[in-house]
């Protein structure tokens, strides 16, 4: 009953945020970037909530915590220092300045204006649409299963509720509403994470010597021959930490921050947020060895996804369980809204406005963005409800495919003036092909290795192709790098 009350209050807050956001949204720039007036604290928390979804708390924490034991904390450390702190310092200022110089709002627009190549924008937009929309559907799917288990309502009805809530505040208020709701959701995630760890540490025998107890239990539960190797762990750290450097929904946070001077504050706040939230998730996953002799099995299949839900149900009091449900809901909805917004922009801004109707009015552009955001929420419902095999495969591929396509081309665009237009196309396609190809060669269990290979390959391809293709025009480079300072030539 308490959980239902909390969820009800949460839903009302989300709708209110949507209405407030609508009052602050008068054009496409407001809807997609909040008018580039978002402060450092809100930007930082929005980055963190988009980064860590329910997949981390429910899926990754249980599976990786059981498979790696205490070593899973290396992933948390990488996400904190590389995916959060270093990302802001390496990408934040240059992204904010260059996107302003080029007058762009999206990743495909940025690549088009940086290299004066319209076809680059189309290729990038198609990649985003194809892979991020199924990813958003997978988050809806996991969240609806959680609500089905805890509230006894059907999966379809739970899915419909989640779709409606997300659709209302996203369509009404756009990015401004997203950041407001993300800030509230972020505070819930911090409180819930700390409380969750405190309870499980107490149930597991106290903080003193807990790593040793986890390691001892892990050695008993997972024989040496069954333990994942160093390569898989290193690939997971690399994929989940550096992968965010190429994800459009994460890069958007740098575009929208108020000014470059606020980057340092945002970097510190994001790092603290990540330190609390992602360590709580993975540490809880590793503590599963203190509460289970073996992972749960249903119909002869190991169910890693229900390890954390079972721990929550068995050991948390009803009040705290309600908070944790809000934590998972918050983590999911913040990620969902960012994914849907970026997916909608790939069509509304990059394809429709960029190629079909470049003379479209500001009012029509805003209407199209709202309409497509709502449509994509509905499409996410359809995908999550009727899971065709090809869609399920795309869900598994999405993170690695998008990161592989954009990470290296984006970094080179920010730091190397000589980077050529042809090399960017070659980089995007090689990263995509390698990550998808090796996914099928190595299998789903080794998908982090495939993703890492896809992310690394363009770092070799881009400079090789650049050596044999023309450099961008000097005037274009002056415009793009104005105010950035000394950049490599």
Number of C-alpha atoms within 10 A of each C-alpha: 10 13 19 12 11 15 17 11 11 19 17 12 15 23 21 18 23 28 19 17 27 21 12 17 23 16 18 24 19 21 26 29 23 26 20 21 15 23 17 26 19 23 29 31 27 26 33 29 31 24 25 22 24 25 18 21 25 23 21 19 29 29 25 23 27 26 22 21 27 24 17 24 22 17 22 25 17 21 29 25 17 22 26 29 21 19 20 27 15 15 18 22 21 23 25 23 20 22 24 17 18 19 13 18 21 24 26 29 26 23 26 22 19 26 22 16 15 16 14 21 25 19 16 24 24 16 21 27 19 16 21 27 26 27 26 28 28 24 22 27 22 20 24 24 16 20 19 17 12 14 12 10 13 14 19 15 13 20 23 16 14 22 22 15 17 22 23 19 27 32 26 24 29 30 31 31 29 27 30 22 28 30 23 18 25 27 16 20 27 20 15 23 23 15 17 21 18 16 16 22 18 11 15 17 12 12 12 9 9 17 16 11 16 19 19 14 19 25 13 11 18 18 9 11 7 9 14 13 11 10 12 16 19 16 20 24 24 22 29 23 23 22 26 25 26 23 26 22 25 22 22 22 27 29 30 27 27 18 17 16 11 17 24 16 16 25 23 18 22 27 24 18 23 28 18 18 27 26 24 23 26 28 25 24 30 26 30 27 27 19 17 14 13 13 20 15 11 7 6 7 9 14 15 21 19 18 24 23 18 13 18 19 12 10 15 17 11 14 12 18 19 20 22 22 24 20 24 24 24 27 28 27 27 27 26 29 28 29 29 29 26 26 28 28 28 29 22 24 25 26 21 16 19 20 15 11 13 13 10 13 12 13 11 13 21 22 16 21 24 25 14 22 27 23 16 22 30 17 19 25 22 13 21 24 16 11 15 10 9 9 20 17 15 19 19 18 25 23 22 31 32 28 28 35 31 30 25 25 25 22 17 19 21 20 18 13 21 20 24 24 24 18 24 27 23 19 30 30 21 23 31 25 17 23 30 22 16 19 25 14 11 13 13 15 10 17 24 28 25 27 32 27 20 33 31 20 21 29 19 12 20 24 19 14 19 18 13 11 15 14 17 16 14 11 8 15 15 12 13 25 21 14 12 16 8 9 10 9 8
